[in-house]
Amino acid sequence: MTTMAQIDGLRVVMGVDTHRDVHVGVALDHLGRRLGCIAVRTTTVGYGELLEWAQGFGEVEAWGVEGTGCYGAGLARFLAAEGQLVVEVIRPNRQTRRRNGKSDPTDAESAARAVLSGEANGAPKGGDDVVEMIRVLRVARSSANKARTQAINVLRGLVVTAPPELRDRLGGLSSVTLIHTAARLRPGPQHSVVARTKMAMRCVAQRGEALDGELAALDAHLDELTAEAAPDLLEHFGVGTDTAGALLVAAGDNPHRLRSEAAFSMLCGASPVEASSGQTKRHRLNRGGDRQANAALYRIVLVRMRWDPRTQDYVARRTTEGKTKKEIIRCLKRYVAREVYAALKRNNDAKTLAEAA
């Protein structure tokens, strides 16, 4: 750790390279001169030490933090609570990193220089309100759903290799019926392959039933929180709890950080990317952005293409113009992103007014 005495009028920009156990910070002045480097533990005490050290140089204008949605989430929340301006920094380009070398102080300095140059100017997600609750419950639900699918696959594998009397009895059942039936098998005396197979099936099936109960409980909580966070969003055609939750998580607890509906569309990977050259004027598929939010927009579009008369008329018109189905879906995703952003903005404005009152 290096330090220097505070200089009156010195403006400081901090860059932080975040890790699980240790954060490395580098301070630059407003001219880009390096002032010092520090490593702190990822605890509240460590965050306080980092803030105190940075303010020892002068007034801190901004903090460039890598990984504000992962290892840097705790630090970003701490700094925001202390009234500091936090800027989300994307890790350096791989080619640049390979050319200049890799170290924690180097990455921290790169983060500070990205803020100083204006290359990084995005605000991190709030992570301190209802949307953060939705995010953590969605993580738990995704894990439970994967485990349930795994249990069903294991159970069906056991049916395939089971003795004939068990295979004939359980082979043609649906997943729900198979779990319900296998969970109630009675192995009997443990002296045969049939009995041991029944025991294995019952254990796996009971695990599946427990996961069904876990999923039902999580869904109930998600329904309640999503309705609280974005009631306007759920009123749109084709938007359910799952798709609304994915879009809310992409926007974060502070959707006002998104400057426009175009920015939200880019965040969801639904904005066309220009790929023009010379006489050729075209746009290509955007492969960036939040892929879960992009998938949510895709599901909304599919529902509307199947059931919404307005969308069906639009698809028919664009088809006659020579557009392919994939191109039409991309256009519709962009339109849905515009609707979602408007709904999120209305909800945020209403929340702000309620807090002010």
C-alpha positions as a Markdown table, in Angstrom:
| # | Residue | x | y | z |
|---|---|---|---|---|
| 1 | Met | 0.0 | 0.0 | 0.0 |
| 2 | Thr | 1.3 | 3.4 | -0.9 |
| 3 | Thr | -0.1 | 6.7 | 0.3 |
| 4 | Met | 0.6 | 10.5 | 0.1 |
| 5 | Ala | -0.5 | 13.5 | 2.0 |
| 6 | Gln | -3.8 | 15.1 | 0.9 |
| 7 | Ile | -3.4 | 18.0 | -1.5 |
| 8 | Asp | -5.9 | 20.8 | -1.4 |
| 9 | Gly | -8.0 | 20.9 | -4.6 |
| 10 | Leu | -6.8 | 17.5 | -5.8 |
| 11 | Arg | -9.5 | 15.6 | -7.6 |
| 12 | Val | -9.2 | 11.8 | -7.4 |
| 13 | Val | -10.6 | 9.0 | -9.5 |
| 14 | Met | -10.5 | 5.4 | -8.1 |
| 15 | Gly | -10.3 | 2.1 | -9.9 |
| 16 | Val | -11.0 | -1.1 | -8.2 |
| 17 | Asp | -10.2 | -4.7 | -9.4 |
| 18 | Thr | -12.6 | -6.9 | -7.4 |
| 19 | His | -12.1 | -10.5 | -6.2 |
| 20 | Arg | -13.7 | -12.8 | -3.8 |
| 21 | Asp | -11.4 | -12.2 | -0.8 |
| 22 | Val | -9.4 | -9.1 | -1.7 |
| 23 | His | -10.1 | -5.9 | -3.6 |
| 24 | Val | -7.2 | -3.9 | -5.2 |
| 25 | Gly | -7.6 | -0.2 | -5.6 |
| 26 | Val | -5.6 | 2.4 | -7.6 |
| 27 | Ala | -6.0 | 6.1 | -7.2 |
| 28 | Leu | -5.3 | 8.6 | -10.1 |
| 29 | Asp | -5.5 | 12.3 | -10.1 |
| 30 | His | -7.5 | 14.3 | -12.6 |
| 31 | Leu | -4.5 | 14.4 | -14.9 |
| 32 | Gly | -4.1 | 10.7 | -14.9 |
| 33 | Arg | -1.1 | 10.5 | -12.6 |
| 34 | Arg | -1.0 | 7.5 | -10.4 |
| 35 | Leu | -1.2 | 8.4 | -6.7 |
| 36 | Gly | -1.1 | 5.0 | -5.0 |
| 37 | Cys | -2.3 | 1.4 | -4.7 |
| 38 | Ile | -4.0 | -0.5 | -1.9 |
| 39 | Ala | -5.3 | -4.0 | -1.2 |
| 40 | Val | -8.2 | -4.5 | 1.3 |
| 41 | Arg | -10.2 | -7.4 | 2.5 |
| 42 | Thr | -13.8 | -7.8 | 1.2 |
| 43 | Thr | -15.5 | -6.9 | 4.4 |
| 44 | Thr | -17.3 | -3.8 | 5.7 |
| 45 | Val | -14.1 | -2.9 | 7.6 |
| 46 | Gly | -12.1 | -3.3 | 4.4 |
| 47 | Tyr | -14.4 | -1.2 | 2.4 |
| 48 | Gly | -14.2 | 1.5 | 5.1 |
| 49 | Glu | -10.4 | 1.4 | 4.9 |
| 50 | Leu | -10.5 | 1.7 | 1.1 |
| 51 | Leu | -12.8 | 4.8 | 1.3 |
| 52 | Glu | -10.7 | 6.4 | 4.0 |
| 53 | Trp | -7.5 | 5.8 | 2.1 |
| 54 | Ala | -8.9 | 7.2 | -1.2 |
| 55 | Gln | -10.2 | 10.3 | 0.6 |
| 56 | Gly | -6.8 | 10.9 | 2.1 |
| 57 | Phe | -5.6 | 12.1 | -1.4 |
| 58 | Gly | -8.5 | 14.5 | -1.9 |
| 59 | Glu | -12.0 | 14.7 | -3.1 |
| 60 | Val | -13.0 | 11.4 | -4.9 |
| 61 | Glu | -14.9 | 12.2 | -8.0 |
| 62 | Ala | -15.8 | 8.7 | -9.0 |
| 63 | Trp | -15.2 | 5.0 | -8.4 |
| 64 | Gly | -14.7 | 2.7 | -11.3 |
| 65 | Val | -15.5 | -0.8 | -10.1 |
| 66 | Glu | -15.3 | -4.1 | -12.0 |
| 67 | Gly | -17.8 | -6.8 | -11.4 |
| 68 | Thr | -20.5 | -4.7 | -9.7 |
| 69 | Gly | -22.9 | -7.6 | -10.2 |
| 70 | Cys | -20.6 | -10.2 | -8.7 |
| 71 | Tyr | -17.5 | -9.8 | -6.5 |
| 72 | Gly | -17.9 | -6.0 | -6.5 |
| 73 | Ala | -21.6 | -5.9 | -5.5 |
| 74 | Gly | -20.8 | -5.4 | -1.8 |
| 75 | Leu | -18.4 | -2.6 | -2.4 |
| 76 | Ala | -20.7 | -0.9 | -4.8 |
| 77 | Arg | -23.5 | -0.9 | -2.3 |
| 78 | Phe | -21.2 | 0.3 | 0.5 |
| 79 | Leu | -20.0 | 3.2 | -1.6 |
| 80 | Ala | -23.4 | 4.2 | -2.8 |
| 81 | Ala | -24.6 | 4.3 | 0.8 |
| 82 | Glu | -21.7 | 6.6 | 1.6 |
| 83 | Gly | -22.8 | 9.0 | -1.2 |
| 84 | Gln | -20.0 | 8.1 | -3.6 |
| 85 | Leu | -20.4 | 8.0 | -7.4 |
| 86 | Val | -19.9 | 4.4 | -8.6 |
| 87 | Val | -19.3 | 3.7 | -12.3 |
| 88 | Glu | -19.6 | 0.1 | -13.7 |
| 89 | Val | -16.4 | -0.8 | -15.6 |
| 90 | Ile | -16.2 | -3.7 | -18.1 |
| 91 | Arg | -13.0 | -5.7 | -17.9 |
| 92 | Pro | -10.4 | -4.8 | -20.4 |
| 93 | Asn | -10.4 | -6.1 | -24.0 |
| 94 | Arg | -8.5 | -9.5 | -24.1 |
| 95 | Gln | -6.2 | -8.3 | -26.8 |
| 96 | Thr | -5.3 | -5.2 | -24.9 |
| 97 | Arg | -4.8 | -7.3 | -21.7 |
| 98 | Arg | -2.6 | -9.8 | -23.5 |
| 99 | Arg | -0.5 | -7.0 | -25.0 |
| 100 | Asn | 0.0 | -5.0 | -21.8 |
| 101 | Gly | 0.2 | -7.8 | -19.3 |
| 102 | Lys | -2.1 | -8.9 | -16.4 |
| 103 | Ser | -2.0 | -8.0 | -12.8 |
| 104 | Asp | -4.5 | -6.8 | -10.2 |
| 105 | Pro | -3.0 | -3.3 | -9.9 |
| 106 | Thr | -2.9 | -3.0 | -13.7 |
| 107 | Asp | -6.6 | -3.9 | -14.0 |
| 108 | Ala | -7.5 | -1.5 | -11.2 |
| 109 | Glu | -5.6 | 1.3 | -12.9 |
| 110 | Ser | -7.3 | 0.4 | -16.2 |
| 111 | Ala | -10.7 | 0.8 | -14.5 |
| 112 | Ala | -9.7 | 4.2 | -13.2 |
| 113 | Arg | -8.5 | 5.4 | -16.6 |
| 114 | Ala | -11.7 | 4.1 | -18.2 |
| 115 | Val | -13.7 | 6.4 | -15.9 |
| 116 | Leu | -11.3 | 9.3 | -16.3 |
| 117 | Ser | -11.5 | 9.1 | -20.1 |
| 118 | Gly | -15.3 | 8.8 | -20.1 |
| 119 | Glu | -15.1 | 5.3 | -21.7 |
| 120 | Ala | -16.9 | 3.9 | -18.7 |
| 121 | Asn | -20.0 | 5.8 | -17.7 |
| 122 | Gly | -22.7 | 3.3 | -16.8 |
| 123 | Ala | -24.3 | 3.2 | -13.3 |
| 124 | Pro | -24.4 | -0.2 | -11.6 |
| 125 | Lys | -27.6 | -1.9 | -10.5 |
| 126 | Gly | -29.0 | -0.8 | -7.2 |
| 127 | Gly | -29.4 | -4.3 | -5.7 |
| 128 | Asp | -31.1 | -3.1 | -2.5 |
| 129 | Asp | -34.9 | -3.3 | -3.2 |
| 130 | Val | -37.6 | -5.6 | -4.6 |
| 131 | Val | -35.8 | -6.5 | -7.8 |
| 132 | Glu | -32.8 | -7.9 | -5.9 |
| 133 | Met | -35.3 | -10.1 | -4.0 |
| 134 | Ile | -36.6 | -11.3 | -7.3 |
| 135 | Arg | -33.1 | -12.0 | -8.6 |
| 136 | Val | -32.1 | -14.2 | -5.6 |
| 137 | Leu | -35.4 | -16.1 | -5.7 |
| 138 | Arg | -35.0 | -16.7 | -9.5 |
| 139 | Val | -31.5 | -18.1 | -8.8 |
| 140 | Ala | -32.9 | -20.5 | -6.2 |
| 141 | Arg | -35.8 | -21.4 | -8.6 |
| 142 | Ser | -33.4 | -22.1 | -11.5 |
| 143 | Ser | -31.3 | -24.4 | -9.3 |
| 144 | Ala | -34.4 | -26.3 | -8.1 |
| 145 | Asn | -35.8 | -26.6 | -11.6 |
| 146 | Lys | -32.5 | -28.1 | -12.9 |
| 147 | Ala | -32.3 | -30.5 | -10.0 |
| 148 | Arg | -35.9 | -31.6 | -10.6 |
| 149 | Thr | -35.1 | -32.2 | -14.3 |
| 150 | Gln | -32.1 | -34.2 | -13.3 |
| 151 | Ala | -34.2 | -36.3 | -10.9 |
| 152 | Ile | -36.7 | -37.0 | -13.6 |
| 153 | Asn | -33.9 | -38.1 | -16.0 |
| 154 | Val | -32.4 | -40.3 | -13.4 |
| 155 | Leu | -35.8 | -41.9 | -12.7 |
| 156 | Arg | -36.5 | -42.6 | -16.3 |
| 157 | Gly | -33.0 | -44.1 | -16.7 |
| 158 | Leu | -33.8 | -46.4 | -13.8 |
| 159 | Val | -37.1 | -47.4 | -15.5 |
| 160 | Val | -35.3 | -48.3 | -18.7 |
| 161 | Thr | -32.9 | -50.7 | -16.9 |
| 162 | Ala | -35.5 | -52.0 | -14.4 |
| 163 | Pro | -36.8 | -55.6 | -14.2 |
| 164 | Pro | -39.6 | -56.2 | -16.7 |
| 165 | Glu | -42.4 | -56.0 | -14.1 |
| 166 | Leu | -41.3 | -52.5 | -13.0 |
| 167 | Arg | -40.6 | -51.3 | -16.6 |
| 168 | Asp | -44.1 | -52.5 | -17.8 |
| 169 | Arg | -45.7 | -50.7 | -14.9 |
| 170 | Leu | -43.9 | -47.4 | -15.0 |
| 171 | Gly | -42.7 | -47.1 | -18.6 |
| 172 | Gly | -45.5 | -45.2 | -20.2 |
| 173 | Leu | -46.2 | -42.7 | -17.4 |
| 174 | Ser | -45.9 | -38.9 | -17.6 |
| 175 | Ser | -43.2 | -37.2 | -15.5 |
| 176 | Val | -45.7 | -36.0 | -12.9 |
| 177 | Thr | -47.4 | -39.4 | -12.6 |
| 178 | Leu | -44.1 | -41.2 | -12.6 |
| 179 | Ile | -42.8 | -39.2 | -9.7 |
| 180 | His | -46.1 | -39.6 | -7.8 |
| 181 | Thr | -46.2 | -43.4 | -8.4 |
| 182 | Ala | -42.5 | -44.1 | -7.8 |
| 183 | Ala | -42.5 | -42.1 | -4.5 |
| 184 | Arg | -45.0 | -44.6 | -3.1 |
| 185 | Leu | -43.3 | -47.8 | -4.1 |
| 186 | Arg | -42.9 | -50.4 | -1.3 |
| 187 | Pro | -39.6 | -52.2 | -1.8 |
| 188 | Gly | -40.4 | -55.0 | 0.7 |
| 189 | Pro | -37.6 | -57.4 | 1.7 |
| 190 | Gln | -34.3 | -56.2 | 0.4 |
| 191 | His | -33.1 | -59.5 | -1.1 |
| 192 | Ser | -33.8 | -59.0 | -4.8 |
| 193 | Val | -33.0 | -56.6 | -7.7 |
| 194 | Val | -36.6 | -55.6 | -7.9 |
| 195 | Ala | -36.7 | -54.5 | -4.2 |
| 196 | Arg | -33.4 | -52.5 | -4.5 |
| 197 | Thr | -34.6 | -50.9 | -7.7 |
| 198 | Lys | -37.9 | -49.9 | -6.1 |
| 199 | Met | -35.9 | -48.4 | -3.2 |
| 200 | Ala | -33.7 | -46.4 | -5.6 |
| 201 | Met | -36.7 | -45.1 | -7.6 |
| 202 | Arg | -38.5 | -44.1 | -4.4 |
| 203 | Cys | -35.6 | -42.1 | -3.1 |
| 204 | Val | -35.2 | -40.2 | -6.4 |
| 205 | Ala | -39.0 | -39.7 | -6.7 |
| 206 | Gln | -39.3 | -38.3 | -3.2 |
| 207 | Arg | -36.5 | -35.9 | -4.0 |
| 208 | Gly | -38.5 | -34.8 | -7.1 |
| 209 | Glu | -41.6 | -34.3 | -4.9 |
| 210 | Ala | -39.7 | -32.2 | -2.4 |
| 211 | Leu | -38.4 | -30.0 | -5.3 |
| 212 | Asp | -42.0 | -29.7 | -6.6 |
| 213 | Gly | -42.9 | -28.2 | -3.3 |
| 214 | Glu | -39.9 | -25.9 | -3.3 |
| 215 | Leu | -40.7 | -24.7 | -6.8 |
| 216 | Ala | -44.3 | -24.0 | -5.8 |
| 217 | Ala | -43.2 | -21.9 | -2.8 |
| 218 | Leu | -40.7 | -19.9 | -4.8 |
| 219 | Asp | -43.3 | -19.3 | -7.5 |
| 220 | Ala | -45.8 | -17.9 | -5.0 |
| 221 | His | -43.1 | -15.5 | -3.6 |
| 222 | Leu | -42.1 | -14.5 | -7.2 |
| 223 | Asp | -45.7 | -13.8 | -8.2 |
| 224 | Glu | -46.1 | -11.5 | -5.2 |
| 225 | Leu | -42.9 | -9.6 | -5.6 |
| 226 | Thr | -43.3 | -9.2 | -9.4 |
| 227 | Ala | -46.8 | -7.8 | -9.0 |
| 228 | Glu | -45.4 | -5.4 | -6.4 |
| 229 | Ala | -42.4 | -4.3 | -8.5 |
| 230 | Ala | -44.1 | -3.9 | -11.9 |
| 231 | Pro | -47.9 | -4.1 | -12.0 |
| 232 | Asp | -48.0 | -2.2 | -15.3 |
| 233 | Leu | -45.6 | -4.7 | -16.9 |
| 234 | Leu | -47.8 | -7.7 | -16.1 |
| 235 | Glu | -50.7 | -6.1 | -17.9 |
| 236 | His | -49.0 | -6.3 | -21.3 |
| 237 | Phe | -50.0 | -9.2 | -23.6 |
| 238 | Gly | -47.8 | -12.3 | -23.2 |
| 239 | Val | -45.9 | -11.0 | -20.1 |
| 240 | Gly | -46.0 | -13.4 | -17.2 |
| 241 | Thr | -44.1 | -13.7 | -13.9 |
| 242 | Asp | -41.1 | -15.4 | -15.4 |
| 243 | Thr | -40.6 | -13.1 | -18.3 |
| 244 | Ala | -41.3 | -10.0 | -16.2 |
| 245 | Gly | -38.8 | -11.2 | -13.6 |
| 246 | Ala | -36.1 | -11.6 | -16.2 |
| 247 | Leu | -36.7 | -8.1 | -17.6 |
| 248 | Leu | -36.8 | -6.6 | -14.1 |
| 249 | Val | -33.5 | -8.2 | -13.1 |
| 250 | Ala | -31.9 | -6.9 | -16.3 |
| 251 | Ala | -33.0 | -3.3 | -15.5 |
| 252 | Gly | -32.2 | -3.5 | -11.8 |
| 253 | Asp | -33.7 | -1.7 | -8.8 |
| 254 | Asn | -32.8 | 1.6 | -10.4 |
| 255 | Pro | -34.1 | 1.5 | -14.0 |
| 256 | His | -33.6 | 5.3 | -14.2 |
| 257 | Arg | -29.9 | 4.5 | -14.8 |
| 258 | Leu | -31.0 | 3.6 | -18.3 |
| 259 | Arg | -31.0 | 6.8 | -20.4 |
| 260 | Ser | -33.6 | 5.7 | -23.0 |
| 261 | Glu | -35.6 | 2.8 | -24.4 |
| 262 | Ala | -32.8 | 2.4 | -26.9 |
| 263 | Ala | -30.3 | 1.8 | -24.1 |
| 264 | Phe | -32.7 | -0.8 | -22.5 |
| 265 | Ser | -33.0 | -2.5 | -25.9 |
| 266 | Met | -29.2 | -2.7 | -26.2 |
| 267 | Leu | -29.1 | -4.0 | -22.6 |
| 268 | Cys | -31.4 | -6.8 | -23.6 |
| 269 | Gly | -29.5 | -7.6 | -26.9 |
| 270 | Ala | -32.6 | -6.6 | -28.9 |
| 271 | Ser | -31.1 | -3.5 | -30.7 |
| 272 | Pro | -29.9 | -4.0 | -34.3 |
| 273 | Val | -26.2 | -3.5 | -34.8 |
| 274 | Glu | -25.2 | -1.6 | -37.9 |
| 275 | Ala | -23.0 | -3.6 | -40.3 |
| 276 | Ser | -22.9 | -1.2 | -43.3 |
| 277 | Ser | -20.0 | -0.7 | -45.7 |
| 278 | Gly | -19.7 | 1.3 | -48.9 |
| 279 | Gln | -22.9 | 0.9 | -50.9 |
| 280 | Thr | -24.2 | -1.8 | -48.6 |
| 281 | Lys | -26.6 | -0.7 | -45.9 |
| 282 | Arg | -27.6 | -3.4 | -43.4 |
| 283 | His | -28.0 | -4.4 | -39.8 |
| 284 | Arg | -27.0 | -7.6 | -38.1 |
| 285 | Leu | -28.1 | -9.6 | -35.1 |
| 286 | Asn | -27.0 | -8.3 | -31.7 |
| 287 | Arg | -25.2 | -11.1 | -29.9 |
| 288 | Gly | -24.6 | -9.0 | -26.7 |
| 289 | Gly | -26.7 | -7.9 | -23.8 |
| 290 | Asp | -28.4 | -9.9 | -21.1 |
| 291 | Arg | -29.3 | -13.2 | -22.7 |
| 292 | Gln | -32.0 | -14.1 | -20.1 |
| 293 | Ala | -33.7 | -10.8 | -20.8 |
| 294 | Asn | -33.3 | -11.5 | -24.6 |
| 295 | Ala | -34.9 | -14.9 | -24.1 |
| 296 | Ala | -37.8 | -13.3 | -22.2 |
| 297 | Leu | -38.5 | -10.9 | -25.1 |
| 298 | Tyr | -38.4 | -13.9 | -27.5 |
| 299 | Arg | -41.0 | -15.8 | -25.5 |
| 300 | Ile | -43.2 | -12.8 | -25.3 |
| 301 | Val | -43.0 | -12.4 | -29.1 |
| 302 | Leu | -43.8 | -16.1 | -29.7 |
| 303 | Val | -46.9 | -15.8 | -27.5 |
| 304 | Arg | -48.1 | -12.7 | -29.4 |
| 305 | Met | -47.4 | -14.3 | -32.8 |
| 306 | Arg | -49.6 | -17.2 | -31.8 |
| 307 | Trp | -52.5 | -15.4 | -30.0 |
| 308 | Asp | -52.4 | -11.6 | -30.5 |
| 309 | Pro | -54.3 | -10.4 | -33.6 |
| 310 | Arg | -52.3 | -7.2 | -33.9 |
| 311 | Thr | -49.1 | -9.1 | -34.0 |
| 312 | Gln | -50.4 | -11.6 | -36.5 |
| 313 | Asp | -51.4 | -8.8 | -38.8 |
| 314 | Tyr | -48.0 | -7.3 | -38.5 |
| 315 | Val | -46.3 | -10.6 | -39.3 |
| 316 | Ala | -48.5 | -11.0 | -42.4 |
| 317 | Arg | -47.7 | -7.5 | -43.6 |
| 318 | Arg | -43.9 | -7.8 | -43.1 |
| 319 | Thr | -44.0 | -11.2 | -44.7 |
| 320 | Thr | -45.5 | -9.8 | -47.9 |
| 321 | Glu | -42.7 | -7.2 | -47.8 |
| 322 | Gly | -40.1 | -10.0 | -48.1 |
| 323 | Lys | -39.0 | -10.2 | -44.4 |
| 324 | Thr | -38.0 | -13.7 | -43.1 |
| 325 | Lys | -39.5 | -15.0 | -39.9 |
| 326 | Lys | -36.3 | -14.4 | -38.0 |
| 327 | Glu | -36.1 | -10.8 | -39.2 |
| 328 | Ile | -39.7 | -10.2 | -38.1 |
| 329 | Ile | -39.1 | -11.7 | -34.7 |
| 330 | Arg | -36.1 | -9.3 | -34.3 |
| 331 | Cys | -38.3 | -6.4 | -35.1 |
| 332 | Leu | -41.0 | -7.5 | -32.7 |
| 333 | Lys | -38.4 | -7.9 | -29.9 |
| 334 | Arg | -37.3 | -4.4 | -30.4 |
| 335 | Tyr | -41.0 | -3.2 | -30.2 |
| 336 | Val | -41.6 | -5.2 | -27.0 |
| 337 | Ala | -38.4 | -3.8 | -25.4 |
| 338 | Arg | -39.9 | -0.3 | -26.1 |
| 339 | Glu | -43.1 | -1.3 | -24.3 |
| 340 | Val | -41.3 | -2.8 | -21.4 |
| 341 | Tyr | -39.1 | 0.2 | -20.9 |
| 342 | Ala | -42.1 | 2.5 | -20.9 |
| 343 | Ala | -43.8 | 0.3 | -18.2 |
| 344 | Leu | -40.7 | 0.2 | -16.1 |
| 345 | Lys | -40.4 | 4.0 | -16.3 |
| 346 | Arg | -44.0 | 4.5 | -15.3 |
| 347 | Asn | -43.5 | 2.2 | -12.3 |
| 348 | Asn | -40.3 | 4.0 | -11.3 |
| 349 | Asp | -41.9 | 7.4 | -11.5 |
| 350 | Ala | -44.9 | 6.2 | -9.4 |
| 351 | Lys | -42.5 | 4.8 | -6.8 |
| 352 | Thr | -40.5 | 8.1 | -6.7 |
| 353 | Leu | -43.7 | 10.1 | -6.2 |
| 354 | Ala | -44.9 | 7.7 | -3.4 |
| 355 | Glu | -41.5 | 8.0 | -1.6 |
| 356 | Ala | -41.6 | 11.8 | -1.9 |
| 357 | Ala | -45.1 | 12.0 | -0.5 |
